[in-house]
Amino acid sequence: MVEIYICTQYLKNYKQILIIMKKNVTLYLILMVAALFLSGQCLTAQIDFNNTSDLTTYFNANTTATASNISSGGLANTGSVNIPGSASDLFTEKTGYATSGSGDSFTVSGYFFNNSNSGFGNLGFAPFDVNQVASNGGPLTGISVAFHGGGMYWQNDGAIESSISWTGLGGGDLPLGNWFKFIFTMVNNGSSFDLSVEVWNSDANGTLGTLATSESLSAVSNVALMGASSIYPCFGARYSRISYIDDYDSSFSPGTPASQNTALDFDGTNGQGVETGTMIPYNATSTVMGWHYKKAASSRIFSWGSPQVNKYVTLEFYNNQFRSYSPNQGEGNVQTSNTYPSNAWYHFAVVKDAGTVTIYIDGVVAASGSQSYTISPTMTSLGAGLFNNSWQGNGNGISDDLSVWDIALSQADIVNYMSASPSGSETGIVANYDFDTPGVTPGGNNTGYTTLYDVSGNGYDGTLLGFPLNGPTGNWVDGYVPPPIEAIWLGTSGNLWGTAANWNTTAVPDANTNATIPAGTPASPVIAGAADCNDLAIDAGATLTIQSDATGTGTLINNGTITSNGTVDVQRYFSGNDLDWHLISCPISTPVTFSVFLDMYVQGFYETDNSFIEITDETWVLNQGPMPGYGVYSTLGNTNTVTFSGDLIDGPQSRDLNFFGLGWNLLGNPYSASIDWESVTIPSGMTNEVHYIEASTGNDLSYVQGVGGTGSQYIPPMQGFFVKATVNWAPFTIDNTVRSHNGSGTFYKNTNPNLLVLKASNDSYSDETWIHFNVEAGVEHDGFFDAYKRVSTSNPELPQIFSVTPNGDFLSVNGMPEVQSTVVGFSAVNSGEFTISASEKGEFADVVLEDTFTGTQTDLLEGSYTFDYIAGDNTERFIIHFSPLSVDDLSVENHTIYAYGNQVSVTATEGSSGSIRVFNTMGQLVVEQNLQSGINKFTVNATGTHIVQVISDKGIQTKKVMIR
C-alpha cells in the first residue's frame, strides 16, 4: 500500500496542468496528483508493504535481487520485505523526484529488523531507476549510507566516502533482535550535497524510542546526481545483517530556486521555427506584443500563414526597420521609417483595429497605416514559417514574452506590459508565451525541451523545429531583463513615498526602480507603509524618513545598493505602560549612543549567566558588534517614538553565538524590514526556534521554523529576539534575502491534522502551547520540532501554559511521536480562575484534559475547562490524553494515592475491589495489579512522572505521581 501527500504551496511552473485546470477542473485535480507524483514536488510516498505486490509495483530491482514481499514479519507482524541471508539486493523507486536545484531536500527512511552481525543494510539515492548493487548494499551510482556491525559508511558511487561509529550506542554492534528506524536526508547545496542520518530505537509495533545516533557529512560531490533531472530513492541489503524491512518512506521538498527567466534564440538557420499545433485565431481586432533581441538586419518574429505561399502576414525586422508585412496583393504593408540597430532588445506591439495597424516600438508609436488582413490563414508560427511545404523567412534574434490578443491594447496598456509582462489570465489574451520553460539550462543541453508552452491556458503550444538546443545559439538562453527605471522624487503632492504623483515617473517605485531623493524638494519623502526599490540614492541635503506610529511601521526593501549622502531617520514607536518591556535593536550602521533612549531604562543581555544588565552610560554605542539586542522600558507614558539617524544597515550580517549559561542569545533585527524566519538558514549548533516578548502582555512568544508556534514567523523591524545555541561559537548569518514587508500581525497558520493548540486564559490575558505529532520527532526537545517555554513572570495576571517532557523541560512548541498522553503544565504569578480550551484541534479523535488535582476529565473537542489556581501550586498539573484511556466515567475520590521514592501506595476503602494501573507520560502501561481493601504497595522501576489509575466498583480515580 502506498500513501501520497502533496504540499500545494510548491506548485510552480506546471503549465500543462494550469491549462487543463481552466478547461476541466475535475481532470485538473486528477492530473495534478499524477503530475506531482511524477515530478515529486513536495511529495511524500509511504509504502507499508502490507500488500504483497507493493515491492514490484513501486520498485525496480537489480537483476539478481532475491528479496520478496511477504504478508508477515513486519511491524505488528504485518506485511514486510523478507531479506534472505544470501541477499545482494537493491530496490529503486520506479518514480523519482524531479529536481529544481539548490535547496532541494530528499529524505528516505525505513524500519529494519537487525538479525545478524554480518552484512549491511542501506538507504540511498540514485540518478536513475535501475541500478546495480554495490559491495555494501547501496547503489553503484549515487549516494547512500550503509549500516553494519560497528557503525556506518557514507558511500559515493559505491565507494566508501568515510566511516561512522555508533556514537549513540556506546560503540560496538547494533543489538540483535531489535527493530531500528533509519532516516537519511540529502540536501543540494548548489555545488554538492550535505548528508545527515538518524538511527532510532523502535519496538515491534513501530513506536520510536530513543535517538540512537545522529551523524552528518557536508559537501559530498556526485556528478551524476548533480546533473540528474530526477533523483530516485532506494534501499538495499547485503548478506544477513537484516531480515525484514517495513514502512518505507521517501519525500522531496524543493528548494526555492530563482525565478525562471529564459528566452528562445533563433540562429538564422532556414527552417528553424516554432509551429503551433492549433492555429491562433486570426481576428479583425488584435494585438501582438513581445520582446525581441535583434541580432541581424532582418529577423522574422511571428506569422499567420495559409497553404498558398503568398497568403500570410508576418511581423518582422526587415533591413533594420520593423514592419507588418503581407505579400498578398492588396493587403498593404505598414513599416517604420526609423531603423533600429542590431544587438539590442526592443519591445514591439502591433495593434490592428478597424483596418488600421499601429506599430509601437518601446512603447512609442513608430508607424501607422492601413492593412486589410483579408487572408484566411490556417497556421501560425514563430521564426521561419512552413507555408505550402516551403520555408519562408527565418528568425535571427531572441524572442521573449510574446502574447497575442483579440483586443486592441491602448498605448498605456502597452507601456504597462513593458515593465510587467502579462501573466496569461488577462481579459482578451488569446495566447501567451513567457518562454520560461521549467527545467531548461540557458545555453546548456536542452535537447529534450522541444515544446513552447502557451501559459494562457488556451492550448496554443508550439513545437520547436530545427533547433540544435545545445550551445549558446539555437537554444534556450537567458531571458530579457528590463533595465531599472530611474525615478526622481518630486515631493509636489505631499510627503508620502507611496503617492505616484510625487515621482517624475508618475509611478511608485518597485523592485526594478532606481530611486533618487534630491535636496530642495517641496516635501521630503516619508515611508509609512511598504516601500521597494532597486538602488536608492539620497543626495546631500535630502532627508528620508521611515515612519513608525500607533498605526504601524514603514518598511523598506532594496534590491540594489543604498548611497546616502543625506539624512535617513528611522522611527520606532512603542507603547509605554507598566507591562511594556520591549526587545529592540538598531537599524543604523552609523554609531548610535544610548542617549536616543533618554529617560528610559535600557538593559543589555549577558549570555554567561542569562541575565539583563542595566546600561547607565549615555555614551554607550548601541550598535557595536553585529545584530545586538536590548531591553527597553519607558516611563514616558503611552506614546514613545525613538528616532535612529544615520546610514541604513544593508547586506549580510553575521554573529557567532555563545553557549554560556543556558545558550540563549539576544539578537536584534538590523533591517528596516521584517525578517521572515522561514527564510533564515539555521546553522549547525543552533535550534530552529526564535523567541521574542509580546510587549502588551510581557509574554514570551516562540516560532519554530517549518512548524509554527505561539508567535509570528515575521520578526518586525528593530525587534530584538532570542535564539538558542547548542554549541559555542555557532555562526548565525542573515542577508537581504530574509527580508519581508509582512509584520508581526501576520501569524503562521498550520493545517497539520496532528496539531493541538491549547489556550489558557482569564478575563484579561491568554497564552498558548502547541503540541504536534511527527514521526521524526523525539519525546525531548530536539532543536528541530520544538521550542522551549521561557516562562514570563513580569505580568502577575498572565497565565502560562506549556507541555512538559519526561525530563521535566517546559516547551511552548512540542513535537513528538504519536503518544497516548502527555503532561501539560500551568503557572501564574497570581492566584485566580483560569480556563483551558483547544483553539486548534487538528483531526484528533480524542483530546481529554485531566486535572490531576481534582480528577476532573474534560473533552476539549466539545468544550473548555475552568479551574481555580493558587499561586505556587505544582506546575505539572494536567495530562492530555489522545486515546479513549481517560474517557471513562467521572473520576471519584475514594482512595488515597501517593508515591515515595519508587514505591506507590494505594489505600482502598473497605470492600473495594478492582485493578490498579500505572502509565508513563507516553500512555504506556508499566504496572498492573489487582486492587484489594486496605493498603496496596508496589514498586515502579522507572523514574519520572507517572499516572496511577484505580478502577473499582466505586468508579475511576486518577492521580499523577513522581517516581524517583
Buried (B, 14 or more C-beta within 10 A) or exposed (E): EBEEEBBEEBBEBBBBBBBBBBEEEEEBEEBBEEBBBBBBBBBBBBBBBBBBEBBEEBBBBBEEBBBBBBBEBBBEEBBBBBBBEEBBBBBBBEBBBBBBBBBBBBBBBBBBBBBBBEBBBBBBBBBBBBBBBBBBBBBBBBBBBBBBBBBBBBBBBBEEBEEBBBEBBEEEBBEEEBBBBBBBBBBBBEEBBBBBBBBBBBEBEBBBBEBBBBBEBEEBEBEBBBEBEBBBBBBBBBBBBBBBBBBBBBBBBBBBBEEBBBBBBBBBBEEBBBBBEBBBBBBEEBBBBBBBBBBBBBBBBBBBBBEBBBBBBBBBBBEBBBBBBBBBEEBBBBBBEEEBEBEEBBBBBBBBBEEEBBBBBBBEBBBEBEBEBEBEBBBBBBBBBBBEEEBBBBBBBBBBBBBBBBBBBEBEBBBBBBBEBBEBEBEBBBBBBBBBBBBBEBBBBBEEBBBBBBBBBBBBBBEBBBBBBEBEBBBBBEBBEEEBBBBBBBBEEEBBBBBEEBBEBEBBBBEBBBBBBBEEBEBBBBBBBBBBBBBBBBBEEBBBBBBBEEEBBBBBBBBBEBEBEBBBBBBBBBBBEEBBBBBBBBBBBBEBEBEBBEEBBBBBBBBEEEEBEEBEEEEBEBBEEBBBBBBBBBEEEEEBEBEBBBBBBBEEBEBBBBBBEEBBBBBBBBBBBBBBBBBBEBBEBBBBBBBBBBBEBBBBBBBBBEBBBBBBBBBBBBBBBBBBBEEEEBEBBBBBEBBBBBBBEBBBEBEBEBBBBBBBBBEEBBBBBBBBBBBBBBBBBBBBBBBBBBBBEBBEBBBBBBBBBBEBBBBBBBBBBBBBBBBBBBBBBEEBEBBBBBBBBBEBEBBBBBBBBEBBBBBBBEEBBEBEBEEEBEBBBBBBBBBEBBEBEEBBEBBBBEBEEEEBBBBBEEEBEBEBBBBBBBBBEBBEEEBEEEEBEBEBEEEBBBBBBBBBEBBBBBBBBBBE
